[in-house]
Amino acid sequence: MEHVIALHQVYAELLFRGLKTVELRKSRAFNEGDLVFLYVARGNPYELRDTLRRLGLHEEQTLTKRGTIAGGFEVGEVIKADPETLWEMTKETSGLSLVHGENGKRWLENYIKDYGYAFTIERPFLFKEPLSREEMRERYGVHVEGIIHLSRKTRKPWVRALIEDLLSRDVLYL
């Protein structure tokens, strides 16, 4: 199944640079083999700047642009666990340590509560031409801003048309 989800730009940058290989979610949003397209949401601009600086990069060197569906990945293994176990398993692969340091554990505990899911990221790709929110408004009559999760199982025709559009785009596998 195909999905479109929002991801803060700092995490999208880490994912497309090969530094984030696990996505964490509260619920089982995906299954092994699903295809996930990433809408790059704004997030905290200071976290983005500081994380890029720690990587020796400048903001002009971003691979993504806010407000676009920039690319995606295929879902590999799906792991359900409590926050402590998820932290130990994914602190170096989820991007939380790079962005938050040891405070990433507290962030994860506040986000997950009792248990959550880790989805391994396989075959990440960037679109040669990302789809902007302006294009989405023009083509599909929808205003996308912030957090979204769309999937093919919807009955909304515009979501199905959007996913078909994304599936037909040229990609660059990383």
C-alpha positions, -999 to 999 in steps of 0.1 A, spaced: 0 0 0 11 36 -6 11 64 20 19 101 21 31 113 55 46 145 68 81 145 82 99 175 96 126 187 73 155 179 97 145 142 97 139 142 59 174 156 54 189 129 77 169 102 59 180 112 24 216 115 36 215 79 49 217 90 86 182 80 95 173 44 87 143 40 111 110 59 113 92 59 146 55 62 150 29 59 178 7 35 158 13 8 132 9 31 103 26 9 77 33 -27 69 64 -44 55 66 -37 18 45 -5 19 57 26 -1 59 58 19 61 92 2 74 121 24 58 155 26 85 178 40 69 198 68 86 228 83 95 216 118 118 236 141 141 257 119 167 260 147 169 222 150 174 220 112 202 246 113 219 232 143 218 196 130 231 207 96 259 226 114 269 195 134 271 176 101 294 203 86 266 216 63 249 249 57 211 255 51 218 262 14 229 225 11 196 209 20 184 181 -3 147 189 4 124 219 3 97 226 28 62 222 15 70 195 -11 67 158 -15 104 152 -20 107 115 -22 101 84 0 111 49 9 100 13 12 91 -1 46 113 -30 58 110 -46 91 83 -35 116 91 -36 153 67 -30 182 82 -21 215 81 0 247 99 34 246 129 22 265 135 -7 241 128 15 210 153 40 223 180 14 228 173 -1 194 170 31 174 188 60 192 215 60 165 193 52 135 162 72 141 178 107 139 168 114 175 203 114 189 216 137 161 188 162 166 181 160 203 212 143 219 203 125 251 171 145 253 159 123 224 150 96 249 127 120 268 112 132 235 105 95 225 90 87 259 66 117 256 57 108 221 52 70 224 38 66 259 33 28 264 45 13 232 52 23 196 66 11 163 99 13 145 98 9 107 131 3 89 137 25 59 147 7 27 155 20 -8 151 57 0 146 79 -31 143 115 -41 120 127 -68 139 144 -97 110 170 -96 94 172 -61 57 180 -59 50 213 -42 19 222 -21 11 248 -47 10 221 -74 -12 199 -51 -36 228 -47 -37 234 -84 -40 198 -96 -61 183 -68 -79 213 -52 -64 206 -18 -45 228 6 -18 207 24 -1 222 55 17 205 83 9 170 95 -7 146 70 -12 109 66 -29 98 34 -31 63 21 -44 45 -10 -72 29 11 -91 62 12 -122 67 -9 -112 102 -18 -105 104 -56 -80 132 -52 -58 111 -29 -58 82 -54 -49 106 -82 -21 121 -61 -7 87 -54 -9 77 -91 10 110 -99 37 102 -74 41 66 -87 47 79 -122 75 104 -113 111 98 -120 131 90 -89 168 89 -79 175 60 -55 201 69 -29 
